[in-house]
């Protein structure tokens, strides 16, 4: 009886297996293709067919021919237009980027829209039914199967809401990444989207080097002075010159359809009477820009003229609307990156500003930011916001997006983030956790469990403690929360376990080492400034590892500005030797005497004997004044041989040196005696960040308890309130 039952069970299993196979289509038999790939001869179809042919051969080893007809079973690779001719009654025709995958009897139809649709359809077919993945250019999954089957009842269609998907991130430009992950990136070329004129373009149209000397009225009025920061957009001559310049640019780029006419990258909008009046009439600074752009766009009706809604111009106007051929490039600046856009509906938020623009136009391009640009390697745990933010874009029916990461080598977990964002842009409703875990397991091998623990620890802390995260945070900004010494210790434990798990696999080990760079960077540029004993962290070893791993990965930049990897390493080596100084003013207090109402944050850092480095963080004390007068109380009288004050130079971030510092001393804090001036002797320093020491040697013996410093900023006559001087430390010896 038992034997009969066993025989029946085996029979049922075999029948079930046979039935299962009967519900599938065999693409090959005994190493030979059962199908011919068929196209109608369109160039896009042929290119897509070749992609399918190559990958089917990689999977099965079989050779699939490409033809315009087939005697046996066919895999039809077609554009939507050709699909209509074949079977318009039975096929859903996809949108521009959309796809249709369908089986009729034993034939397979892979159909794509008029844009990249047919390529998208082929890649989706390979992923969905044959298990292929393109995680990075050096981590590609092509399953080996000599007898691949696909379902016989495929009936799948999809058109993405976001049709223009561009991720400015290193992995997205490599190999075949853009195609497999359905992006508009140009493979192998690290560049911004191919438009006729890119953003921050006003000075391309009206160059200050050509016009400022003779026509300063063409440029912004700030604090009663004309400055070369923005244009005066209400000046009719500026409009006329801009039209001529744009006409010339369009004639040189006749194939381009989009041209950006947009503000320069600063906040110095014009304050002349006409611009003020236009801002009042239109309800926003964006109205001044939009009025100018609308007039310009009227002369080029067959082109899309794009402009930025960015920083001071992000709020929508109230009494003016974009012309039909004007595109609004909306930039999600100035937000907490750890919180989804949908969670903040306050006035001036991304949610409210975008909602206001959406009432004026549906021609919106959404620009988002996905790295810390000042500290590319800094852990940037925004995983919990990726999906809701992209769903927010899609729910607003925005069809264009530019995800602004770092286009070169070296930023925090760039491979994983780029993959997740790419997948979400195609389908905002994917299972993000499953997609993340799948990537990590393939990319890091046996180290995956520990990498996932690290990621979970980061995300959990940021969410639980409601951390504020921006695209310009420094390590010290989070030294008391998710990058505290205790948290760093935990993260290092995960990475040590990860490295041990793949110690015998050079590929996985290098990937883990690259991921750990974020923790090394945090230790070097953050934790080291707490003067924690080297018994806890050996900084020399951490720096050596950081340098070597970066060199192997061919990384040469650690921030968006001008600092190179070599600069960073050299600064760290010097900082370790010289970051602690002797200072007779240690523990002193500071009072701002002019302007009397001005307050200074973190003033104690000026007298803590621990120097700041070239990173702009809490070690540095900011003076956002053209002229400032300080009085230092050292608590007791000391003999002074010299007084020095260290200031940062970083013009890219509007950090200026003093023009001079006048020093005076007192024993009672009331009557002061001038003792000299330390002048700026570094004219023409250029754009590279640096630190300069303003030193005054006293003549003879000087005894004082109080020191008065009168500091004037370089170029004070032409600065605005966003500029500052940064000081650390004031040293008395």
Wavefront OBJ file of the C-alpha trace (Angstrom):
o trace
v 0.000 0.000 0.000
v 2.806 2.336 0.928
v 4.660 1.486 -2.293
v 1.537 2.246 -4.359
v 1.157 5.590 -2.579
v 4.820 6.424 -3.274
v 4.441 5.547 -6.963
v 1.301 7.722 -7.190
v 3.107 10.605 -5.456
v 6.070 10.410 -7.843
v 3.658 10.304 -10.781
v 1.807 13.404 -9.526
v 5.074 15.287 -9.034
v 6.236 14.371 -12.541
v 2.882 15.378 -13.993
v 3.007 18.660 -12.082
v 6.479 19.342 -13.423
v 5.366 18.460 -16.923
v 2.338 20.707 -16.538
v 4.555 23.524 -15.269
v 6.855 23.205 -18.283
v 3.813 23.064 -20.522
v 2.888 26.530 -19.205
v 6.280 27.880 -20.243
v 8.067 28.602 -23.479
v 11.501 27.078 -24.057
v 13.807 29.637 -25.646
v 16.391 26.979 -26.495
v 16.621 23.192 -26.834
v 19.907 21.321 -26.615
v 21.906 24.491 -27.109
v 19.947 25.638 -30.162
v 17.676 28.662 -30.305
v 13.971 27.921 -30.725
v 13.259 31.530 -31.643
v 14.215 34.114 -34.216
v 14.440 37.740 -33.119
v 12.318 39.745 -35.542
v 12.251 43.503 -36.196
v 10.577 45.700 -38.787
v 13.971 47.144 -39.703
v 13.802 50.348 -37.638
v 17.208 51.528 -36.346
v 16.029 51.561 -32.732
v 14.548 48.095 -33.126
v 17.753 46.694 -34.565
v 19.828 48.160 -31.729
v 17.459 46.726 -29.128
v 17.378 43.373 -30.906
v 21.173 43.219 -30.763
v 21.067 43.824 -26.992
v 18.589 40.958 -26.636
v 20.619 38.692 -28.930
v 23.868 39.281 -27.030
v 22.347 38.648 -23.625
v 20.378 35.569 -24.646
v 23.637 34.104 -25.922
v 25.390 34.969 -22.634
v 22.591 33.242 -20.731
v 22.160 30.097 -22.821
v 25.179 29.849 -25.087
v 22.814 29.624 -28.070
v 22.964 31.861 -31.131
v 19.769 33.763 -31.907
v 19.448 35.230 -35.383
v 17.918 38.617 -36.159
v 15.620 38.878 -39.146
v 12.673 40.790 -40.543
v 10.685 37.581 -40.806
v 10.592 34.183 -39.118
v 9.558 30.711 -40.259
v 9.307 29.417 -36.708
v 8.638 31.059 -33.355
v 9.549 34.731 -33.116
v 10.509 37.304 -30.521
v 9.176 40.500 -32.045
v 11.202 43.569 -30.979
v 9.166 46.544 -32.131
v 8.598 50.230 -31.644
v 5.071 51.282 -30.804
v 4.553 52.607 -34.336
v 5.444 49.274 -35.924
v 3.421 47.381 -33.338
v 0.319 49.313 -34.400
v 0.755 48.067 -37.972
v 1.006 44.463 -36.846
v -1.788 44.144 -34.329
v -3.289 47.424 -33.234
v -6.475 45.770 -31.929
v -4.720 43.442 -29.510
v -1.850 45.499 -28.104
v -1.759 48.281 -25.565
v 0.478 50.905 -27.146
v 2.930 52.319 -24.565
v 3.880 55.932 -23.959
v 7.182 57.458 -25.040
v 9.296 55.601 -22.461
v 6.824 52.795 -21.841
v 6.874 49.095 -22.633
v 4.634 46.166 -23.495
v 5.697 42.556 -22.982
v 3.242 39.955 -24.281
v 2.998 36.417 -25.602
v 0.605 35.301 -28.375
v 0.547 31.548 -28.709
v 4.305 30.872 -28.827
v 5.360 34.258 -30.134
v 6.820 36.906 -27.836
v 6.272 40.638 -28.313
v 8.712 43.163 -26.831
v 7.367 46.608 -27.640
v 8.600 50.051 -26.633
v 7.526 53.672 -26.985
v 8.981 56.295 -29.273
v 11.744 57.444 -26.893
v 13.976 54.833 -25.314
v 10.979 52.553 -24.995
v 12.144 49.633 -27.122
v 15.467 49.430 -25.238
v 13.593 49.725 -21.950
v 11.351 46.853 -23.041
v 14.285 44.554 -23.845
v 16.036 45.277 -20.554
v 12.801 44.800 -18.602
v 12.240 41.454 -20.352
v 15.766 40.299 -19.432
v 15.322 41.401 -15.825
v 11.754 40.319 -15.210
v 11.736 36.927 -16.886
v 15.388 35.865 -17.076
v 16.735 37.238 -13.772
v 19.365 39.612 -15.142
v 20.615 42.598 -13.120
v 23.072 45.412 -13.788
v 24.009 46.609 -10.300
v 27.201 48.391 -11.394
v 29.469 48.094 -14.405
v 31.611 45.582 -12.487
v 28.719 43.780 -10.758
v 26.461 42.336 -13.462
v 24.219 39.307 -12.963
v 23.584 37.270 -16.110
v 22.280 33.867 -14.913
v 23.733 30.912 -16.825
v 20.991 28.578 -18.074
v 21.348 26.354 -21.133
v 17.601 25.833 -21.238
v 15.912 29.103 -20.258
v 12.119 29.169 -20.074
v 9.726 32.100 -19.921
v 6.003 32.110 -19.002
v 3.641 31.402 -21.868
v 1.072 33.903 -20.608
v 3.046 37.131 -20.373
v 0.825 40.198 -20.482
v 2.677 43.140 -18.961
v 2.618 46.832 -19.799
v 4.113 49.814 -18.011
v 4.758 53.475 -18.779
v 6.766 55.437 -16.197
v 5.298 58.687 -14.919
v 8.763 60.263 -14.855
v 9.857 59.986 -18.466
v 13.176 61.879 -18.162
v 15.340 60.206 -15.513
v 18.895 61.512 -15.110
v 21.149 60.539 -12.192
v 24.336 62.579 -12.027
v 26.414 59.968 -10.206
v 29.603 58.099 -11.132
v 28.115 54.583 -11.498
v 25.337 55.839 -13.785
v 27.842 56.871 -16.475
v 29.768 53.592 -16.538
v 29.420 50.785 -19.072
v 25.843 49.880 -19.968
v 24.420 51.144 -16.670
v 22.166 53.822 -18.162
v 20.523 51.393 -20.587
v 19.933 48.563 -18.134
v 18.624 50.949 -15.465
v 16.574 52.981 -17.949
v 18.234 56.355 -17.461
v 18.859 59.173 -19.921
v 22.536 59.456 -18.928
v 25.019 59.404 -21.799
v 27.113 56.229 -21.342
v 30.795 56.871 -20.757
v 30.446 60.650 -20.644
v 30.323 62.322 -17.248
v 28.351 65.428 -18.019
v 25.118 67.227 -17.297
v 22.082 66.626 -19.534
v 22.653 67.515 -23.191
v 20.918 70.897 -23.477
v 21.831 73.928 -25.534
v 22.631 76.077 -22.496
v 22.947 74.759 -18.944
v 22.023 76.454 -15.656
v 23.413 79.631 -14.000
v 23.704 81.111 -17.467
v 22.866 84.820 -17.162
v 26.510 85.871 -17.404
v 26.922 83.736 -20.526
v 24.301 85.948 -22.115
v 25.511 89.265 -20.674
v 29.170 88.809 -19.625
v 30.369 91.189 -16.884
v 33.903 91.149 -18.305
v 32.490 92.712 -21.459
v 29.927 95.136 -20.040
v 30.498 95.940 -16.371
v 33.184 98.582 -16.824
v 31.138 100.655 -19.272
v 27.607 99.697 -18.194
v 27.473 98.883 -14.487
v 23.720 99.612 -14.632
v 23.317 96.243 -16.392
v 24.208 94.506 -13.139
v 22.730 94.085 -9.675
v 22.496 96.949 -7.215
v 23.425 95.741 -3.720
v 23.632 98.042 -0.715
v 23.603 100.991 -3.122
v 26.546 99.663 -5.166
v 26.588 97.909 -8.568
v 28.203 94.474 -8.260
v 29.088 91.628 -10.643
v 26.863 88.996 -9.014
v 23.533 89.046 -10.903
v 21.982 90.987 -13.787
v 19.570 93.889 -13.526
v 16.705 92.082 -15.241
v 14.454 95.132 -15.567
v 16.958 97.017 -17.712
v 15.672 96.852 -21.345
v 19.217 96.864 -22.744
v 20.011 93.712 -20.760
v 17.017 91.985 -22.369
v 18.107 93.108 -25.839
v 21.689 91.861 -25.357
v 20.459 88.571 -23.864
v 18.202 87.966 -26.894
v 21.096 88.529 -29.289
v 23.371 86.213 -27.301
v 20.759 83.475 -27.045
v 20.013 83.706 -30.765
v 23.696 83.134 -31.491
v 23.859 80.174 -29.097
v 20.753 78.578 -30.636
v 22.170 78.918 -34.144
v 25.308 77.095 -32.991
v 23.182 74.327 -31.399
v 20.240 73.917 -33.791
v 19.426 70.362 -32.639
v 19.041 71.327 -28.983
v 15.529 72.018 -27.762
v 16.165 73.284 -24.196
v 18.124 76.402 -23.258
v 18.483 77.555 -19.661
v 18.238 81.267 -18.930
v 18.793 81.295 -15.198
v 20.215 83.192 -12.257
v 23.820 82.952 -11.155
v 24.627 80.737 -8.167
v 24.364 83.322 -5.399
v 21.682 85.285 -3.535
v 22.625 88.804 -4.672
v 19.497 89.687 -6.659
v 19.182 93.267 -7.833
v 17.728 95.779 -5.376
v 17.216 98.700 -7.757
v 13.847 100.479 -7.680
v 12.580 98.832 -10.879
v 13.465 95.320 -9.687
v 11.904 95.987 -6.278
v 8.739 97.194 -7.973
v 8.596 94.146 -10.246
v 9.090 91.836 -7.246
v 6.178 93.551 -5.465
v 3.954 93.331 -8.545
v 4.637 89.635 -9.063
v 4.797 88.656 -5.397
v 8.248 87.082 -5.484
v 11.816 87.445 -6.715
v 10.964 84.590 -9.092
v 8.513 86.972 -10.752
v 11.342 89.332 -11.737
v 13.175 86.465 -13.401
v 10.050 84.999 -14.993
v 9.033 88.327 -16.519
v 12.478 88.552 -18.145
v 12.444 84.918 -19.320
v 8.911 85.159 -20.733
v 9.926 88.159 -22.858
v 13.014 86.299 -24.051
v 11.059 83.106 -24.803
v 8.612 85.021 -27.008
v 11.375 85.408 -29.615
v 12.107 81.647 -29.677
v 8.695 79.915 -29.777
v 10.102 76.633 -31.138
v 12.550 76.249 -28.223
v 12.011 75.501 -24.549
v 13.501 78.258 -22.416
v 14.132 76.911 -18.939
v 14.801 78.892 -15.775
v 15.540 78.023 -12.165
v 13.263 78.137 -9.159
v 16.230 78.077 -6.827
v 16.987 79.466 -3.366
v 15.711 83.080 -3.411
v 13.604 82.416 -6.524
v 12.030 79.118 -5.437
v 8.793 80.647 -4.160
v 6.285 80.904 -6.981
v 5.047 84.326 -8.152
v 1.405 85.325 -7.781
v 0.589 87.628 -10.686
v 2.510 86.123 -13.576
v 2.574 82.689 -15.213
v 5.275 80.967 -17.293
v 4.858 81.257 -21.043
v 3.913 78.078 -22.903
v 7.512 77.371 -23.917
v 9.040 78.248 -20.519
v 10.163 75.416 -18.273
v 10.593 75.790 -14.511
v 13.549 73.864 -13.126
v 12.465 73.495 -9.502
v 15.346 72.882 -7.076
v 14.811 71.177 -3.709
v 17.324 73.297 -1.803
v 17.555 74.183 1.869
v 15.690 71.205 3.307
v 16.299 68.533 5.921
v 17.361 65.588 3.767
v 16.419 63.114 6.520
v 12.721 64.018 6.265
v 10.488 63.259 3.253
v 9.184 66.305 1.386
v 5.617 65.258 2.113
v 6.219 65.557 5.877
v 6.841 69.312 5.760
v 3.970 71.345 4.366
v 4.950 74.640 5.977
v 5.209 77.919 4.089
v 8.398 77.945 2.017
v 8.835 74.159 2.093
v 9.463 72.064 -1.012
v 5.906 70.752 -0.691
v 4.237 74.175 -0.570
v 6.516 75.825 -3.156
v 6.093 73.018 -5.675
v 2.345 72.994 -5.101
v 2.244 76.725 -5.891
v 4.277 76.312 -9.096
v 2.128 73.342 -10.170
v -0.903 75.636 -10.165
v 0.873 77.883 -12.686
v 2.361 75.311 -15.074
v 2.816 71.609 -15.729
v 6.153 72.237 -17.453
v 8.347 71.544 -14.407
v 11.758 69.882 -14.155
v 12.547 68.630 -10.621
v 16.165 68.974 -9.464
v 17.077 67.058 -6.315
v 20.319 66.548 -4.342
v 21.603 63.189 -3.137
v 25.066 63.748 -1.581
v 26.829 66.003 0.902
v 28.721 68.199 -1.561
v 31.090 69.709 0.999
v 32.034 66.281 2.375
v 31.450 63.663 -0.297
v 32.547 60.769 1.897
v 30.496 61.777 4.932
v 27.826 59.174 5.809
v 24.637 60.520 4.275
v 21.784 58.276 5.488
v 18.811 59.396 3.415
v 17.586 55.929 2.451
v 14.270 56.425 4.242
v 13.461 59.478 2.099
v 14.365 58.152 -1.361
v 11.062 56.440 -2.086
v 8.635 59.007 -0.612
v 10.496 61.846 -2.341
v 10.408 60.183 -5.749
v 6.768 59.191 -5.197
v 6.135 62.866 -4.398
v 7.650 63.865 -7.754
v 5.565 61.270 -9.575
v 2.350 62.196 -7.735
v 2.791 65.771 -8.970
v 2.985 64.377 -12.515
v 6.441 65.848 -13.040
v 7.982 64.083 -15.997
v 11.558 65.425 -15.802
v 14.049 64.948 -12.980
v 17.766 65.500 -12.449
v 19.128 63.716 -9.380
v 22.273 65.655 -8.509
v 24.899 63.398 -6.986
v 28.648 63.339 -7.523
v 29.609 62.507 -11.095
v 33.110 61.336 -10.261
v 34.674 58.644 -8.125
v 34.321 58.668 -4.370
v 31.205 59.466 -2.342
v 29.258 57.741 0.397
v 27.811 54.341 -0.701
v 27.404 55.729 -4.208
v 26.871 52.324 -5.871
v 23.918 51.389 -3.668
v 22.292 54.821 -3.692
v 22.579 55.215 -7.452
v 20.991 51.815 -8.010
v 18.112 52.450 -5.609
v 17.379 55.880 -7.103
v 17.518 54.513 -10.652
v 15.072 51.738 -9.804
v 12.723 54.149 -8.039
v 12.715 56.623 -10.925
v 11.545 53.837 -13.212
v 9.000 52.506 -10.719
v 8.448 54.576 -7.543
v 6.484 51.733 -5.923
v 9.171 49.041 -5.757
v 9.937 47.234 -2.502
v 12.921 49.380 -1.489
v 14.116 47.151 1.335
v 14.031 44.043 -0.854
v 15.849 45.916 -3.635
v 18.459 47.208 -1.180
v 19.028 43.778 0.357
v 19.295 42.142 -3.065
v 21.930 44.646 -4.151
v 23.959 44.396 -0.946
v 23.974 40.575 -0.996
v 25.228 40.449 -4.571
v 27.667 43.359 -4.312
v 29.290 42.529 -0.960
v 29.018 38.732 -0.896
v 29.591 37.189 2.546
v 30.076 40.667 4.006
v 26.454 41.588 3.218
v 24.928 40.863 6.670
v 27.348 43.284 8.327
v 26.894 45.982 5.699
v 23.137 45.713 6.222
v 23.620 46.012 9.990
v 25.677 49.155 9.417
v 23.029 50.686 7.138
v 20.228 49.798 9.562
v 22.146 51.324 12.484
v 22.665 54.577 10.567
v 19.073 54.860 9.391
v 17.603 53.852 12.714
v 19.574 56.482 14.608
v 18.714 59.282 12.179
v 15.010 58.434 12.197
v 14.706 57.768 15.930
v 16.535 60.944 16.929
v 15.005 63.139 14.181
v 18.372 64.330 12.900
v 18.617 67.369 10.635
v 20.715 66.515 7.590
v 21.828 68.938 4.862
v 23.954 68.706 1.754
v 26.756 70.727 3.379
v 27.088 69.193 6.845
v 30.543 68.665 8.352
v 31.558 65.706 10.571
v 31.534 67.890 13.673
v 27.896 68.794 13.003
v 26.931 65.259 13.995
v 29.635 64.386 16.496
v 27.015 64.307 19.256
v 24.462 62.208 17.414
v 24.764 59.607 14.651
v 28.530 60.223 14.199
v 29.422 60.260 17.900
v 32.483 58.285 19.065
v 30.175 55.590 20.451
v 28.333 55.231 17.131
v 31.594 55.271 15.171
v 32.856 52.450 17.376
v 29.741 50.425 16.553
v 30.062 51.079 12.815
v 33.723 50.041 12.876
v 32.756 46.754 14.482
v 30.380 46.034 11.605
v 33.064 46.873 9.049
v 35.685 44.776 10.816
v 33.294 41.819 10.701
v 32.560 42.547 7.039
v 36.257 42.635 6.144
v 36.916 39.407 8.015
v 34.057 37.704 6.172
v 35.555 38.457 2.737
v 39.237 38.556 3.623
v 40.017 35.925 0.995
v 38.098 37.611 -1.816
v 39.912 40.651 -3.194
v 36.896 42.013 -5.093
v 34.466 41.950 -2.181
v 37.140 43.157 0.223
v 37.879 46.215 -1.897
v 34.163 47.046 -2.050
v 33.895 46.841 1.738
v 37.012 48.996 2.083
v 35.478 51.600 -0.217
v 32.274 51.652 1.832
v 34.280 52.099 5.055
v 35.884 55.273 3.692
v 32.933 57.231 5.059
v 33.782 56.143 8.602
v 37.501 56.813 8.137
v 36.716 60.288 6.825
v 34.478 61.017 9.802
v 37.212 59.939 12.206
v 39.826 62.089 10.490
v 37.819 65.260 9.903
v 35.577 65.052 12.930
v 36.478 62.776 15.796
v 40.147 63.761 15.707
v 39.163 67.324 16.648
v 37.813 66.054 19.981
v 41.402 65.134 20.905
v 40.380 61.592 21.797
v 43.412 59.522 22.737
v 45.177 57.570 20.015
v 44.756 54.549 22.297
v 41.114 54.581 21.192
v 41.754 55.377 17.535
v 45.127 55.294 15.836
v 44.724 58.302 13.563
v 47.926 57.644 11.639
v 46.692 54.169 10.699
v 43.245 55.467 9.771
v 44.801 58.131 7.545
v 47.110 55.590 5.912
v 44.166 53.281 5.188
v 42.077 56.176 3.881
v 44.849 57.285 1.535
v 45.589 53.776 0.227
v 41.968 52.767 -0.329
v 41.253 56.039 -2.135
v 44.313 55.583 -4.338
v 43.252 52.055 -5.274
v 39.764 53.316 -6.116
v 41.311 56.193 -8.138
v 39.555 58.862 -6.091
v 41.070 62.335 -6.336
v 38.433 64.644 -4.778
v 36.865 64.693 -1.335
v 34.572 67.710 -1.834
v 32.866 69.602 -4.632
v 35.299 72.519 -4.361
v 38.975 72.676 -5.148
v 40.458 70.452 -2.440
v 42.034 67.290 -3.821
v 42.587 64.013 -2.042
v 46.314 64.791 -1.792
v 45.512 68.181 -0.236
v 43.297 66.494 2.331
v 45.925 63.901 3.238
v 48.670 66.540 3.524
v 46.431 68.732 5.686
v 45.572 65.803 7.927
v 49.229 64.885 8.367
v 50.105 68.470 9.270
v 47.065 68.834 11.494
v 47.964 65.784 13.555
v 51.353 67.315 14.340
v 50.237 70.912 14.949
v 46.594 70.947 16.028
v 47.369 71.719 19.687
v 49.089 75.017 20.488
v 50.269 76.946 23.538
v 48.061 79.950 24.132
v 48.222 82.445 27.003
v 44.652 83.416 26.095
v 43.328 79.902 26.794
v 39.965 80.147 28.526
v 39.514 83.826 27.651
v 36.131 85.398 26.979
v 35.141 87.601 24.067
v 32.846 90.612 23.795
v 31.751 92.245 20.541
v 31.915 96.004 21.094
v 30.993 97.066 17.549
v 28.341 96.412 16.374
v 27.181 96.292 19.985
v 24.145 94.076 19.287
v 26.100 91.464 17.317
v 26.442 88.026 18.939
v 29.047 85.382 18.153
v 28.434 81.645 18.249
v 31.029 79.233 19.683
v 33.348 82.062 20.756
v 35.048 79.748 23.266
v 36.588 77.887 20.316
v 38.838 80.887 19.716
v 40.723 80.137 22.930
v 40.611 76.325 23.325
v 44.212 75.651 22.137
v 42.843 73.302 19.436
v 43.114 74.541 15.865
v 40.572 74.189 13.124
v 41.596 72.843 9.725
v 40.338 73.709 6.234
v 36.924 72.193 6.929
v 34.274 74.787 7.678
v 32.689 73.464 10.855
v 31.988 74.413 14.458
v 35.681 74.870 15.194
v 35.486 78.112 13.232
v 33.846 81.271 14.531
v 31.982 83.264 11.875
v 31.956 87.065 11.677
v 29.379 88.165 9.108
v 30.317 91.813 9.303
v 32.287 94.158 7.079
v 33.888 95.661 10.167
v 33.896 94.191 13.628
v 35.528 95.146 16.918
v 36.253 92.560 19.596
v 37.583 92.784 23.126
v 39.265 89.717 24.622
v 39.455 89.307 28.394
v 42.269 86.895 29.303
v 41.170 86.984 32.984
v 44.629 88.025 34.105
v 47.470 90.222 32.916
v 50.129 88.447 30.849
v 53.340 89.405 29.103
v 52.707 89.487 25.361
v 55.347 88.873 22.715
v 52.951 88.225 19.838
v 49.265 88.033 18.950
v 48.075 85.978 16.015
v 44.673 85.233 14.554
v 44.072 82.423 12.039
v 41.519 83.129 9.288
v 40.198 80.978 6.469
v 40.257 81.884 2.773
v 37.550 80.194 0.679
v 36.086 82.564 -1.936
v 33.968 79.799 -3.466
v 31.953 79.823 -0.230
v 32.278 83.602 0.223
v 34.706 83.256 3.110
v 37.020 86.278 3.040
v 40.225 87.172 4.805
v 40.550 90.422 6.756
v 42.111 93.358 4.976
v 43.778 94.219 8.266
v 43.542 93.709 12.031
v 44.315 96.629 14.333
v 45.450 95.554 17.794
v 45.232 97.509 21.046
v 45.800 96.411 24.657
v 44.627 97.428 28.110
v 45.131 96.440 31.726
v 41.723 97.687 32.914
v 39.473 97.161 29.892
v 38.718 100.875 29.607
v 41.746 102.703 28.248
v 43.462 100.966 25.321
v 46.830 101.564 23.709
v 47.359 100.836 20.011
v 50.204 98.396 19.475
v 50.111 97.847 15.709
v 48.404 96.458 12.646
v 48.601 93.028 10.997
v 47.911 93.492 7.273
v 46.764 91.139 4.551
v 49.899 90.416 2.518
v 48.397 87.669 0.343
v 46.910 89.466 -2.650
v 45.724 87.311 -5.563
v 45.311 84.080 -3.619
v 42.887 82.578 -6.120
v 39.973 80.244 -5.418
v 41.683 77.491 -3.463
v 40.876 77.288 0.232
v 43.682 78.108 2.668
v 44.374 79.317 6.199
v 46.353 82.475 6.883
v 47.772 83.744 10.167
v 47.630 87.469 10.954
v 50.574 87.937 13.324
v 51.614 91.032 15.226
v 54.945 91.026 17.057
v 54.937 93.448 19.965
v 57.781 95.919 20.390
v 59.417 95.491 23.776
v 57.627 94.160 26.830
v 53.843 94.431 26.624
v 51.697 93.474 29.584
v 47.910 93.416 29.317
v 44.758 91.609 30.369
v 42.562 92.910 27.544
v 43.165 92.867 23.799
v 41.061 94.873 21.362
v 40.910 93.738 17.727
v 39.443 95.941 15.006
v 38.948 93.746 11.919
v 38.027 94.920 8.430
v 37.020 92.402 5.763
v 38.715 92.372 2.350
v 36.580 94.106 -0.281
v 34.164 95.467 2.306
v 32.717 98.006 -0.111
v 31.343 95.306 -2.432
v 30.209 92.493 -0.164
v 26.781 91.254 0.868
v 25.459 89.704 4.057
v 26.150 86.148 2.900
v 29.902 86.753 3.067
v 31.868 86.178 6.231
v 35.240 85.920 7.927
v 36.030 82.673 9.766
v 38.511 82.683 12.645
v 40.178 79.996 14.800
v 42.299 80.430 16.902
v 43.399 83.758 18.510
v 46.786 82.950 20.037
v 48.685 85.031 22.555
v 52.295 84.102 23.256
l 1 2 3 4 5 6 7 8 9 10 11 12 13 14 15 16 17 18 19 20 21 22 23 24 25 26 27 28 29 30 31 32 33 34 35 36 37 38 39 40 41 42 43 44 45 46 47 48 49 50 51 52 53 54 55 56 57 58 59 60 61 62 63 64 65 66 67 68 69 70 71 72 73 74 75 76 77 78 79 80 81 82 83 84 85 86 87 88 89 90 91 92 93 94 95 96 97 98 99 100 101 102 103 104 105 106 107 108 109 110 111 112 113 114 115 116 117 118 119 120 121 122 123 124 125 126 127 128 129 130 131 132 133 134 135 136 137 138 139 140 141 142 143 144 145 146 147 148 149 150 151 152 153 154 155 156 157 158 159 160 161 162 163 164 165 166 167 168 169 170 171 172 173 174 175 176 177 178 179 180 181 182 183 184 185 186 187 188 189 190 191 192 193 194 195 196 197 198 199 200 201 202 203 204 205 206 207 208 209 210 211 212 213 214 215 216 217 218 219 220 221 222 223 224 225 226 227 228 229 230 231 232 233 234 235 236 237 238 239 240 241 242 243 244 245 246 247 248 249 250 251 252 253 254 255 256 257 258 259 260 261 262 263 264 265 266 267 268 269 270 271 272 273 274 275 276 277 278 279 280 281 282 283 284 285 286 287 288 289 290 291 292 293 294 295 296 297 298 299 300 301 302 303 304 305 306 307 308 309 310 311 312 313 314 315 316 317 318 319 320 321 322 323 324 325 326 327 328 329 330 331 332 333 334 335 336 337 338 339 340 341 342 343 344 345 346 347 348 349 350 351 352 353 354 355 356 357 358 359 360 361 362 363 364 365 366 367 368 369 370 371 372 373 374 375 376 377 378 379 380 381 382 383 384 385 386 387 388 389 390 391 392 393 394 395 396 397 398 399 400 401 402 403 404 405 406 407 408 409 410 411 412 413 414 415 416 417 418 419 420 421 422 423 424 425 426 427 428 429 430 431 432 433 434 435 436 437 438 439 440 441 442 443 444 445 446 447 448 449 450 451 452 453 454 455 456 457 458 459 460 461 462 463 464 465 466 467 468 469 470 471 472 473 474 475 476 477 478 479 480 481 482 483 484 485 486 487 488 489 490 491 492 493 494 495 496 497 498 499 500 501 502 503 504 505 506 507 508 509 510 511 512 513 514 515 516 517 518 519 520 521 522 523 524 525 526 527 528 529 530 531 532 533 534 535 536 537 538 539 540 541 542 543 544 545 546 547 548 549 550 551 552 553 554 555 556 557 558 559 560 561 562 563 564 565 566 567 568 569 570 571 572 573 574 575 576 577 578 579 580 581 582 583 584 585 586 587 588 589 590 591 592 593 594 595 596 597 598 599 600 601 602 603 604 605 606 607 608 609 610 611 612 613 614 615 616 617 618 619 620 621 622 623 624 625 626 627 628 629 630 631 632 633 634 635 636 637 638 639 640 641 642 643 644 645 646 647 648 649 650 651 652 653 654 655 656 657 658 659 660 661 662 663 664 665 666 667 668 669 670 671 672 673 674 675 676 677 678 679 680 681 682 683 684 685 686 687 688 689 690 691 692 693 694 695 696 697 698 699 700 701 702 703 704 705 706 707 708 709 710 711 712 713 714 715 716 717 718 719 720 721 722 723 724 725 726 727 728 729 730 731 732 733
